[in-house]
């Protein structure tokens, strides 16, 4: 795709499509508009009991937007069981540009001075588009997702787009909905006012679980 810009990328999200690449070393980009879309309803987030104990224990130090490029790089890296990735260099650069504009965010889990898990996504209006996550220690990406959902609920977001459904996401209550239903939700969310930073950056695991449980 020639001359695909960051503004083009924003317009893609606004109409419900998102970019992917065939491989890390392939510079071409194509757009995905699935017939069925994964979403995680923020009013129905479920934290499994064992994971709730891990969240409450504050095993990881959770930081917000402190290592965005590092999170994207880690998500793009090959690892056992997944040798290829859809995040190529042009996509990685564009998400960096979105972050510079304040339209992309990361949630990171740190332990003993090392980033051991995290996720990133795009925020437009009251919609958050989850892009990718990684983990090098057990539960690190799940803890990041728990912190994200609390932050989105507290900040007034109404749509958490997960793109596709995995067993990992289903544990949290993610569901698939038809494309038309997704677009209705998207149109409703985009004009909304939400604040990614309203929730305290130093929130404890107990505060995260409380925020998730409120009005769920």
N, C-alpha and C positions, 0 to 999 in steps of 0.2 A: 504494500500500500504506500504510494508516493506521497510525500509531504504531509503526513498525518501529524497534526500538531496537538498540543495540550488542549487547546480550545476545542478541537475536534473530539478529543477524548471526553471532555466535559459534556458536550452535546450528545455523545453516545450514551453516557450514563443517564442523561435527562430523558432519553427516549427508550431506555430499557435494554440497551445492548452493551456488551463489554468486550474488551480485546483479549486475544490470546495469540500465542505463537506455537508452531509445531515443535520447536526444539530451542534449547538455549543458544545454539550457534546459528540459528536461522533468523535473519533480521526482518523477515516479512511478518506482518501482523494481519490477522483476520478477526472479524467480529462475530460474536455469538449471541443468538437470540433464541434461547431454548423454549420449546413448547410448554414445558413445565418448569417452574422456577422454585428454588429453595428459599424459604424465608424462615426466620426464627422469631415468632411472635413475642414481643417484649413483655406483653401482659401474661404470658404463660411459660416463662423460662423455668426449666426444671434443673436443679443441681443434684446429681446423684449423691447419696448419703456419704459414700467414701470420699468423693471429691470435696464435698462440703467440709469434711474434717480437715482435708489438706488446705483448703482455702482459709479456714478459720485458724489454722496453725501458723500462718504467715511464714511458711517454709521459704518462700521466695520473696525477694524485694521486688515490688511491681513499680515500674516507672512508665511514664507517659511521654512519648515523643522525644526521648533522650538519645535514641540510636536508630532513627527511622531507616537510614540507608543500610545499616547493619542488619536490620530485620529483613528488608527486601532481599539483600544479598544472601542471607541464610535461607530464606524461602526459595530462592532460585537455585541453591546448591543441590547437586545430586547427593543421594544417600542410599543406603541399603533398601532395596525394595522399590526405589524410584530413581532410576538413573537419568531420566529426562525431566525437563520442566517446561512450563508454558511461559515462563518469564524470561524474555530475551533482553538484549541490551537496550533497544529502543523503548520497550515497555518500562524497563527499570528506570531509564532516564526520565520518562514522562511522569512516573509516580514521584520521583524526586522533585520535579517541577511543581506537581500538585501540592506536595508537602511544603515547598517554599511559599506557595500561595495560601497556605493554611487550610487546604482542602483535602488533605490526607493525614492520617494519624497512625501511630504505632502504640501498642501496649506490649511491654517487655517484662520478662521475668528474669531476675538476676539472682545469682547465689555465689557467694564467696568471690565477688568481683567479676564474675563471668556472666554473660547473657546466655541463658540456657533454654530460652523459649520466647515466643512472642507471636504477634500477628499484626497485620496492617490492613487499612482499608481507606475508602474515599467517603467524605462527608459532604453532602449537598442538601441544604435546607434541613428538614427533619428526617432525612434518609441517610443510612450508613450502609455502604456496600463493602462487605467483608471480602477481602481478596485472597489472602493466603496466610498460613501459619506454619510454625516450625517448632520442634522440640528436640532437645538433646538429653533431657532428663524427664523421667516419668511425671506426667500430669502438668508439666510447665505450660504447654499451649492451652490446656483446659483451664488452668488457673487464669491465664491471660484472657480467655474468652469469658470466664465468669466476671472478671473485673470490667471487661468491655460492656457486657450486658447491663451491669449495675450503672456504669457511667452513662450509657445511652438512655436508660430509663430515667435516671435522675436529671439528665440534661434535656429532656423533652423530645427525644427522638420517637418516631412512630413506626419506622420501617427499618428492619435489619435484614438486608438481602444477603443470603449465603450462596447464591448462584446455583449450586447443586446440593444434593443431600448425601451425607455420608453417615455411617453408623455413629461416628464421633459426634456429629451434629444432632442426630436424632435423640441421643441421650439428653440433650438440652431442651428438646421439644420442637426442633425444626421440622417443618412440613413442606410438602410440595404443593404448589397451587398452579392453576392454569395461567397461561401467559396473559390473557385478558384481565384476570383478577389481579395479577401482579401489576399490570400497568395502571389499573384503577388506584391501587394502593400507592404506587409511585407518584401519580399525578396529585394525590392528596398530600403526600409527604413533602414534595419538593418546595412548595411555597411556605412550609412551616418554619418557625424559628426555634432553633435548638442550640444548645451550648455544650460543646464537648468538654469544656474545662470547668463546668459548674460543680461536678463531683470532685471532692478533695483528691489531690494527687497522692497524698499520704494516707489514704483510707486503709483501715485495717481489713482483714478478711471478714471479721464479724460485721463490720459496717457494710461491706460488699453484699454479704448474704442478706442483711436486713433490707438494703435497697432493692434487691431482687425480689424479696418476698412481699414488699409493700405493693398493694393493689394487684398482685398476681392471682 
